[in-house]
Amino acid sequence: MTRTTVTFTRPVRLSALDGTVPAGTYEVETEEEPVEGLSFAAYRRVSCIILVPGPPGGPVQVQAVPIDPEELEAALRDDA
């Protein structure tokens, strides 16, 4: 499991979420598993989630939302 942070300077729309994500810094967790049988270390991505705040006043403080890593990278490039 790898945990990184990403920062958006503007609100961004991600297909896995309803609506937009406000500008800010978010944690992204990527889970990978080793690829067996190779002569070098290699890993396969199993899942990628972004942690976003839950709706204001709601029972959930943080939502773990599965996200396509390529869509996340595109959103970061567009935001730069």
PDB file as gemmi writes it, atoms N, CA and C in Angstrom:
CRYST1    1.000    1.000    1.000  90.00  90.00  90.00 P 1                      
ATOM      1  N   MET A   1       0.852  -1.168   0.000  1.00  0.00           N  
ATOM      2  CA  MET A   1       0.000   0.000   0.000  1.00  0.00           C  
ATOM      3  C   MET A   1       0.898   1.232   0.000  1.00  0.00           C  
ATOM      4  N   THR A   2       0.610   2.132  -0.923  1.00  0.00           N  
ATOM      5  CA  THR A   2       1.325   3.398  -1.002  1.00  0.00           C  
ATOM      6  C   THR A   2       0.329   4.516  -0.760  1.00  0.00           C  
ATOM      7  N   ARG A   3       0.683   5.444   0.105  1.00  0.00           N  
ATOM      8  CA  ARG A   3      -0.183   6.588   0.384  1.00  0.00           C  
ATOM      9  C   ARG A   3       0.550   7.852  -0.064  1.00  0.00           C  
ATOM     10  N   THR A   4      -0.095   8.627  -0.937  1.00  0.00           N  
ATOM     11  CA  THR A   4       0.472   9.881  -1.416  1.00  0.00           C  
ATOM     12  C   THR A   4      -0.571  10.980  -1.250  1.00  0.00           C  
ATOM     13  N   THR A   5      -0.144  12.205  -1.464  1.00  0.00           N  
ATOM     14  CA  THR A   5      -1.089  13.319  -1.448  1.00  0.00           C  
ATOM     15  C   THR A   5      -1.067  13.995  -2.812  1.00  0.00           C  
ATOM     16  N   VAL A   6      -2.225  14.503  -3.198  1.00  0.00           N  
ATOM     17  CA  VAL A   6      -2.354  15.275  -4.429  1.00  0.00           C  
ATOM     18  C   VAL A   6      -3.025  16.592  -4.058  1.00  0.00           C  
ATOM     19  N   THR A   7      -2.677  17.637  -4.792  1.00  0.00           N  
ATOM     20  CA  THR A   7      -3.260  18.946  -4.531  1.00  0.00           C  
ATOM     21  C   THR A   7      -3.866  19.493  -5.811  1.00  0.00           C  
ATOM     22  N   PHE A   8      -5.110  19.927  -5.714  1.00  0.00           N  
ATOM     23  CA  PHE A   8      -5.801  20.584  -6.808  1.00  0.00           C  
ATOM     24  C   PHE A   8      -5.926  22.060  -6.466  1.00  0.00           C  
ATOM     25  N   THR A   9      -5.560  22.933  -7.402  1.00  0.00           N  
ATOM     26  CA  THR A   9      -5.669  24.373  -7.161  1.00  0.00           C  
ATOM     27  C   THR A   9      -7.043  24.899  -7.539  1.00  0.00           C  
ATOM     28  N   ARG A  10      -7.785  24.082  -8.284  1.00  0.00           N  
ATOM     29  CA  ARG A  10      -9.156  24.447  -8.698  1.00  0.00           C  
ATOM     30  C   ARG A  10     -10.064  23.246  -8.449  1.00  0.00           C  
ATOM     31  N   PRO A  11     -11.372  23.474  -8.362  1.00  0.00           N  
ATOM     32  CA  PRO A  11     -12.289  22.329  -8.252  1.00  0.00           C  
ATOM     33  C   PRO A  11     -12.110  21.416  -9.460  1.00  0.00           C  
ATOM     34  N   VAL A  12     -12.290  20.125  -9.240  1.00  0.00           N  
ATOM     35  CA  VAL A  12     -12.092  19.148 -10.309  1.00  0.00           C  
ATOM     36  C   VAL A  12     -13.247  18.153 -10.316  1.00  0.00           C  
ATOM     37  N   ARG A  13     -13.623  17.721 -11.503  1.00  0.00           N  
ATOM     38  CA  ARG A  13     -14.683  16.718 -11.646  1.00  0.00           C  
ATOM     39  C   ARG A  13     -14.031  15.371 -11.929  1.00  0.00           C  
ATOM     40  N   LEU A  14     -14.418  14.373 -11.130  1.00  0.00           N  
ATOM     41  CA  LEU A  14     -13.941  13.007 -11.326  1.00  0.00           C  
ATOM     42  C   LEU A  14     -15.163  12.116 -11.532  1.00  0.00           C  
ATOM     43  N   SER A  15     -15.110  11.220 -12.493  1.00  0.00           N  
ATOM     44  CA  SER A  15     -16.286  10.430 -12.860  1.00  0.00           C  
ATOM     45  C   SER A  15     -16.785   9.542 -11.718  1.00  0.00           C  
ATOM     46  N   ALA A  16     -15.925   9.164 -10.794  1.00  0.00           N  
ATOM     47  CA  ALA A  16     -16.332   8.295  -9.690  1.00  0.00           C  
ATOM     48  C   ALA A  16     -17.121   9.043  -8.615  1.00  0.00           C  
ATOM     49  N   LEU A  17     -17.163  10.371  -8.715  1.00  0.00           N  
ATOM     50  CA  LEU A  17     -17.839  11.185  -7.704  1.00  0.00           C  
ATOM     51  C   LEU A  17     -19.015  11.932  -8.304  1.00  0.00           C  
ATOM     52  N   ASP A  18     -20.025  12.161  -7.495  1.00  0.00           N  
ATOM     53  CA  ASP A  18     -21.124  13.026  -7.908  1.00  0.00           C  
ATOM     54  C   ASP A  18     -20.689  14.464  -7.667  1.00  0.00           C  
ATOM     55  N   GLY A  19     -20.688  15.270  -8.705  1.00  0.00           N  
ATOM     56  CA  GLY A  19     -20.285  16.660  -8.554  1.00  0.00           C  
ATOM     57  C   GLY A  19     -18.787  16.824  -8.633  1.00  0.00           C  
ATOM     58  N   THR A  20     -18.317  17.957  -8.107  1.00  0.00           N  
ATOM     59  CA  THR A  20     -16.898  18.270  -8.171  1.00  0.00           C  
ATOM     60  C   THR A  20     -16.250  18.130  -6.804  1.00  0.00           C  
ATOM     61  N   VAL A  21     -14.947  17.999  -6.827  1.00  0.00           N  
ATOM     62  CA  VAL A  21     -14.139  17.988  -5.615  1.00  0.00           C  
ATOM     63  C   VAL A  21     -13.563  19.388  -5.470  1.00  0.00           C  
ATOM     64  N   PRO A  22     -13.722  20.025  -4.311  1.00  0.00           N  
ATOM     65  CA  PRO A  22     -13.176  21.370  -4.155  1.00  0.00           C  
ATOM     66  C   PRO A  22     -11.648  21.375  -4.237  1.00  0.00           C  
ATOM     67  N   ALA A  23     -11.090  22.524  -4.548  1.00  0.00           N  
ATOM     68  CA  ALA A  23      -9.634  22.669  -4.526  1.00  0.00           C  
ATOM     69  C   ALA A  23      -9.138  22.281  -3.133  1.00  0.00           C  
ATOM     70  N   GLY A  24      -7.972  21.670  -3.086  1.00  0.00           N  
ATOM     71  CA  GLY A  24      -7.418  21.259  -1.801  1.00  0.00           C  
ATOM     72  C   GLY A  24      -6.460  20.097  -1.967  1.00  0.00           C  
ATOM     73  N   THR A  25      -6.008  19.580  -0.835  1.00  0.00           N  
ATOM     74  CA  THR A  25      -5.069  18.464  -0.798  1.00  0.00           C  
ATOM     75  C   THR A  25      -5.796  17.220  -0.332  1.00  0.00           C  
ATOM     76  N   TYR A  26      -5.577  16.119  -1.045  1.00  0.00           N  
ATOM     77  CA  TYR A  26      -6.269  14.861  -0.776  1.00  0.00           C  
ATOM     78  C   TYR A  26      -5.265  13.722  -0.703  1.00  0.00           C  
ATOM     79  N   GLU A  27      -5.585  12.717   0.110  1.00  0.00           N  
ATOM     80  CA  GLU A  27      -4.775  11.511   0.176  1.00  0.00           C  
ATOM     81  C   GLU A  27      -5.256  10.520  -0.876  1.00  0.00           C  
ATOM     82  N   VAL A  28      -4.304   9.844  -1.495  1.00  0.00           N  
ATOM     83  CA  VAL A  28      -4.596   8.789  -2.462  1.00  0.00           C  
ATOM     84  C   VAL A  28      -3.879   7.528  -1.990  1.00  0.00           C  
ATOM     85  N   GLU A  29      -4.617   6.444  -1.901  1.00  0.00           N  
ATOM     86  CA  GLU A  29      -4.037   5.167  -1.502  1.00  0.00           C  
ATOM     87  C   GLU A  29      -4.042   4.222  -2.699  1.00  0.00           C  
ATOM     88  N   THR A  30      -2.872   3.666  -2.992  1.00  0.00           N  
ATOM     89  CA  THR A  30      -2.732   2.727  -4.101  1.00  0.00           C  
ATOM     90  C   THR A  30      -2.254   1.402  -3.537  1.00  0.00           C  
ATOM     91  N   GLU A  31      -2.996   0.357  -3.830  1.00  0.00           N  
ATOM     92  CA  GLU A  31      -2.611  -0.978  -3.387  1.00  0.00           C  
ATOM     93  C   GLU A  31      -2.048  -1.737  -4.577  1.00  0.00           C  
ATOM     94  N   GLU A  32      -0.886  -2.329  -4.383  1.00  0.00           N  
ATOM     95  CA  GLU A  32      -0.226  -3.097  -5.436  1.00  0.00           C  
ATOM     96  C   GLU A  32       0.151  -4.464  -4.887  1.00  0.00           C  
ATOM     97  N   GLU A  33       0.262  -5.423  -5.796  1.00  0.00           N  
ATOM     98  CA  GLU A  33       0.713  -6.753  -5.417  1.00  0.00           C  
ATOM     99  C   GLU A  33       1.899  -7.133  -6.291  1.00  0.00           C  
ATOM    100  N   PRO A  34       2.819  -7.916  -5.754  1.00  0.00           N  
ATOM    101  CA  PRO A  34       3.977  -8.311  -6.560  1.00  0.00           C  
ATOM    102  C   PRO A  34       3.577  -9.253  -7.683  1.00  0.00           C  
ATOM    103  N   VAL A  35       4.263  -9.104  -8.817  1.00  0.00           N  
ATOM    104  CA  VAL A  35       4.087 -10.014  -9.948  1.00  0.00           C  
ATOM    105  C   VAL A  35       5.120 -11.117  -9.765  1.00  0.00           C  
ATOM    106  N   GLU A  36       4.644 -12.326  -9.617  1.00  0.00           N  
ATOM    107  CA  GLU A  36       5.531 -13.468  -9.360  1.00  0.00           C  
ATOM    108  C   GLU A  36       6.115 -14.010 -10.660  1.00  0.00           C  
ATOM    109  N   GLY A  37       7.277 -14.638 -10.535  1.00  0.00           N  
ATOM    110  CA  GLY A  37       7.853 -15.361 -11.664  1.00  0.00           C  
ATOM    111  C   GLY A  37       8.743 -14.535 -12.574  1.00  0.00           C  
ATOM    112  N   LEU A  38       9.016 -13.289 -12.211  1.00  0.00           N  
ATOM    113  CA  LEU A  38       9.897 -12.458 -13.027  1.00  0.00           C  
ATOM    114  C   LEU A  38      11.283 -12.413 -12.410  1.00  0.00           C  
ATOM    115  N   SER A  39      12.283 -12.093 -13.194  1.00  0.00           N  
ATOM    116  CA  SER A  39      13.648 -12.009 -12.679  1.00  0.00           C  
ATOM    117  C   SER A  39      13.949 -10.636 -12.078  1.00  0.00           C  
ATOM    118  N   PHE A  40      12.949  -9.770 -12.032  1.00  0.00           N  
ATOM    119  CA  PHE A  40      13.100  -8.438 -11.438  1.00  0.00           C  
ATOM    120  C   PHE A  40      11.818  -8.120 -10.676  1.00  0.00           C  
ATOM    121  N   ALA A  41      11.899  -7.147  -9.765  1.00  0.00           N  
ATOM    122  CA  ALA A  41      10.728  -6.773  -8.964  1.00  0.00           C  
ATOM    123  C   ALA A  41       9.756  -5.971  -9.819  1.00  0.00           C  
ATOM    124  N   ALA A  42       8.521  -6.415  -9.834  1.00  0.00           N  
ATOM    125  CA  ALA A  42       7.465  -5.708 -10.556  1.00  0.00           C  
ATOM    126  C   ALA A  42       6.174  -5.829  -9.747  1.00  0.00           C  
ATOM    127  N   TYR A  43       5.336  -4.808  -9.863  1.00  0.00           N  
ATOM    128  CA  TYR A  43       4.091  -4.786  -9.109  1.00  0.00           C  
ATOM    129  C   TYR A  43       2.928  -4.468 -10.030  1.00  0.00           C  
ATOM    130  N   ARG A  44       1.769  -5.008  -9.681  1.00  0.00           N  
ATOM    131  CA  ARG A  44       0.538  -4.779 -10.420  1.00  0.00           C  
ATOM    132  C   ARG A  44      -0.408  -3.993  -9.511  1.00  0.00           C  
ATOM    133  N   ARG A  45      -0.963  -2.904 -10.042  1.00  0.00           N  
ATOM    134  CA  ARG A  45      -1.894  -2.092  -9.268  1.00  0.00           C  
ATOM    135  C   ARG A  45      -3.195  -2.864  -9.095  1.00  0.00           C  
ATOM    136  N   VAL A  46      -3.645  -2.964  -7.850  1.00  0.00           N  
ATOM    137  CA  VAL A  46      -4.870  -3.684  -7.537  1.00  0.00           C  
ATOM    138  C   VAL A  46      -6.024  -2.698  -7.349  1.00  0.00           C  
ATOM    139  N   SER A  47      -5.755  -1.600  -6.665  1.00  0.00           N  
ATOM    140  CA  SER A  47      -6.803  -0.606  -6.457  1.00  0.00           C  
ATOM    141  C   SER A  47      -6.183   0.761  -6.211  1.00  0.00           C  
ATOM    142  N   CYS A  48      -6.981   1.783  -6.448  1.00  0.00           N  
ATOM    143  CA  CYS A  48      -6.570   3.159  -6.205  1.00  0.00           C  
ATOM    144  C   CYS A  48      -7.794   3.897  -5.679  1.00  0.00           C  
ATOM    145  N   ILE A  49      -7.659   4.542  -4.520  1.00  0.00           N  
ATOM    146  CA  ILE A  49      -8.778   5.292  -3.958  1.00  0.00           C  
ATOM    147  C   ILE A  49      -8.311   6.690  -3.573  1.00  0.00           C  
ATOM    148  N   ILE A  50      -9.253   7.629  -3.607  1.00  0.00           N  
ATOM    149  CA  ILE A  50      -8.990   8.985  -3.145  1.00  0.00           C  
ATOM    150  C   ILE A  50      -9.889   9.215  -1.943  1.00  0.00           C  
ATOM    151  N   LEU A  51      -9.357   9.826  -0.903  1.00  0.00           N  
ATOM    152  CA  LEU A  51     -10.110  10.112   0.309  1.00  0.00           C  
ATOM    153  C   LEU A  51     -10.627  11.542   0.231  1.00  0.00           C  
ATOM    154  N   VAL A  52     -11.948  11.697   0.215  1.00  0.00           N  
ATOM    155  CA  VAL A  52     -12.566  13.020   0.114  1.00  0.00           C  
ATOM    156  C   VAL A  52     -13.498  13.224   1.295  1.00  0.00           C  
ATOM    157  N   PRO A  53     -13.682  14.474   1.723  1.00  0.00           N  
ATOM    158  CA  PRO A  53     -14.588  14.737   2.836  1.00  0.00           C  
ATOM    159  C   PRO A  53     -16.018  14.317   2.490  1.00  0.00           C  
ATOM    160  N   GLY A  54     -16.731  13.812   3.486  1.00  0.00           N  
ATOM    161  CA  GLY A  54     -18.135  13.470   3.302  1.00  0.00           C  
ATOM    162  C   GLY A  54     -18.980  14.733   3.237  1.00  0.00           C  
ATOM    163  N   PRO A  55     -20.255  14.576   2.920  1.00  0.00           N  
ATOM    164  CA  PRO A  55     -21.147  15.733   2.846  1.00  0.00           C  
ATOM    165  C   PRO A  55     -21.210  16.461   4.189  1.00  0.00           C  
ATOM    166  N   PRO A  56     -21.251  17.797   4.173  1.00  0.00           N  
ATOM    167  CA  PRO A  56     -21.322  18.563   5.434  1.00  0.00           C  
ATOM    168  C   PRO A  56     -22.551  18.148   6.251  1.00  0.00           C  
ATOM    169  N   GLY A  57     -22.338  17.929   7.524  1.00  0.00           N  
ATOM    170  CA  GLY A  57     -23.429  17.562   8.420  1.00  0.00           C  
ATOM    171  C   GLY A  57     -23.863  16.115   8.309  1.00  0.00           C  
ATOM    172  N   GLY A  58     -23.235  15.355   7.433  1.00  0.00           N  
ATOM    173  CA  GLY A  58     -23.598  13.955   7.243  1.00  0.00           C  
ATOM    174  C   GLY A  58     -22.879  13.058   8.231  1.00  0.00           C  
ATOM    175  N   PRO A  59     -23.273  11.788   8.260  1.00  0.00           N  
ATOM    176  CA  PRO A  59     -22.664  10.856   9.211  1.00  0.00           C  
ATOM    177  C   PRO A  59     -21.253  10.404   8.809  1.00  0.00           C  
ATOM    178  N   VAL A  60     -20.883  10.601   7.544  1.00  0.00           N  
ATOM    179  CA  VAL A  60     -19.577  10.150   7.053  1.00  0.00           C  
ATOM    180  C   VAL A  60     -18.629  11.340   6.993  1.00  0.00           C  
ATOM    181  N   GLN A  61     -17.486  11.249   7.690  1.00  0.00           N  
ATOM    182  CA  GLN A  61     -16.516  12.340   7.670  1.00  0.00           C  
ATOM    183  C   GLN A  61     -15.607  12.271   6.457  1.00  0.00           C  
ATOM    184  N   VAL A  62     -15.217  11.054   6.066  1.00  0.00           N  
ATOM    185  CA  VAL A  62     -14.329  10.872   4.920  1.00  0.00           C  
ATOM    186  C   VAL A  62     -14.847   9.712   4.079  1.00  0.00           C  
ATOM    187  N   GLN A  63     -14.888   9.922   2.766  1.00  0.00           N  
ATOM    188  CA  GLN A  63     -15.293   8.874   1.840  1.00  0.00           C  
ATOM    189  C   GLN A  63     -14.058   8.346   1.123  1.00  0.00           C  
ATOM    190  N   ALA A  64     -13.936   7.027   1.035  1.00  0.00           N  
ATOM    191  CA  ALA A  64     -12.881   6.383   0.247  1.00  0.00           C  
ATOM    192  C   ALA A  64     -13.501   6.016  -1.089  1.00  0.00           C  
ATOM    193  N   VAL A  65     -13.119   6.740  -2.146  1.00  0.00           N  
ATOM    194  CA  VAL A  65     -13.750   6.592  -3.451  1.00  0.00           C  
ATOM    195  C   VAL A  65     -12.771   5.934  -4.429  1.00  0.00           C  
ATOM    196  N   PRO A  66     -13.132   4.770  -4.982  1.00  0.00           N  
ATOM    197  CA  PRO A  66     -12.270   4.153  -6.004  1.00  0.00           C  
ATOM    198  C   PRO A  66     -12.150   5.089  -7.208  1.00  0.00           C  
ATOM    199  N   ILE A  67     -10.952   5.192  -7.736  1.00  0.00           N  
ATOM    200  CA  ILE A  67     -10.701   6.113  -8.843  1.00  0.00           C  
ATOM    201  C   ILE A  67      -9.779   5.463  -9.862  1.00  0.00           C  
ATOM    202  N   ASP A  68      -9.966   5.819 -11.105  1.00  0.00           N  
ATOM    203  CA  ASP A  68      -9.084   5.363 -12.174  1.00  0.00           C  
ATOM    204  C   ASP A  68      -7.801   6.199 -12.088  1.00  0.00           C  
ATOM    205  N   PRO A  69      -6.650   5.572 -11.868  1.00  0.00           N  
ATOM    206  CA  PRO A  69      -5.411   6.328 -11.725  1.00  0.00           C  
ATOM    207  C   PRO A  69      -5.072   7.178 -12.951  1.00  0.00           C  
ATOM    208  N   GLU A  70      -5.434   6.720 -14.131  1.00  0.00           N  
ATOM    209  CA  GLU A  70      -5.163   7.514 -15.341  1.00  0.00           C  
ATOM    210  C   GLU A  70      -6.031   8.768 -15.371  1.00  0.00           C  
ATOM    211  N   GLU A  71      -7.275   8.660 -14.900  1.00  0.00           N  
ATOM    212  CA  GLU A  71      -8.142   9.834 -14.824  1.00  0.00           C  
ATOM    213  C   GLU A  71      -7.596  10.827 -13.795  1.00  0.00           C  
ATOM    214  N   LEU A  72      -7.080  10.319 -12.684  1.00  0.00           N  
ATOM    215  CA  LEU A  72      -6.486  11.182 -11.666  1.00  0.00           C  
ATOM    216  C   LEU A  72      -5.282  11.921 -12.240  1.00  0.00           C  
ATOM    217  N   GLU A  73      -4.415  11.218 -12.947  1.00  0.00           N  
ATOM    218  CA  GLU A  73      -3.245  11.851 -13.551  1.00  0.00           C  
ATOM    219  C   GLU A  73      -3.660  12.927 -14.555  1.00  0.00           C  
ATOM    220  N   ALA A  74      -4.685  12.641 -15.352  1.00  0.00           N  
ATOM    221  CA  ALA A  74      -5.180  13.629 -16.321  1.00  0.00           C  
ATOM    222  C   ALA A  74      -5.728  14.854 -15.608  1.00  0.00           C  
ATOM    223  N   ALA A  75      -6.451  14.645 -14.513  1.00  0.00           N  
ATOM    224  CA  ALA A  75      -6.998  15.769 -13.746  1.00  0.00           C  
ATOM    225  C   ALA A  75      -5.884  16.626 -13.161  1.00  0.00           C  
ATOM    226  N   LEU A  76      -4.822  15.994 -12.690  1.00  0.00           N  
ATOM    227  CA  LEU A  76      -3.680  16.738 -12.139  1.00  0.00           C  
ATOM    228  C   LEU A  76      -2.967  17.536 -13.238  1.00  0.00           C  
ATOM    229  N   ARG A  77      -2.819  16.932 -14.411  1.00  0.00           N  
ATOM    230  CA  ARG A  77      -2.199  17.655 -15.540  1.00  0.00           C  
ATOM    231  C   ARG A  77      -3.048  18.860 -15.943  1.00  0.00           C  
ATOM    232  N   ASP A  78      -4.360  18.670 -16.017  1.00  0.00           N  
ATOM    233  CA  ASP A  78      -5.253  19.768 -16.393  1.00  0.00           C  
ATOM    234  C   ASP A  78      -5.232  20.891 -15.364  1.00  0.00           C  
ATOM    235  N   ASP A  79      -5.011  20.540 -14.113  1.00  0.00           N  
ATOM    236  CA  ASP A  79      -5.007  21.521 -13.027  1.00  0.00           C  
ATOM    237  C   ASP A  79      -3.701  22.320 -12.984  1.00  0.00           C  
ATOM    238  N   ALA A  80      -2.624  21.742 -13.535  1.00  0.00           N  
ATOM    239  CA  ALA A  80      -1.299  22.399 -13.448  1.00  0.00           C  
ATOM    240  C   ALA A  80      -1.234  23.670 -14.259  1.00  0.00           C  
TER     241      ALA A  80                                                      
END                                                                             
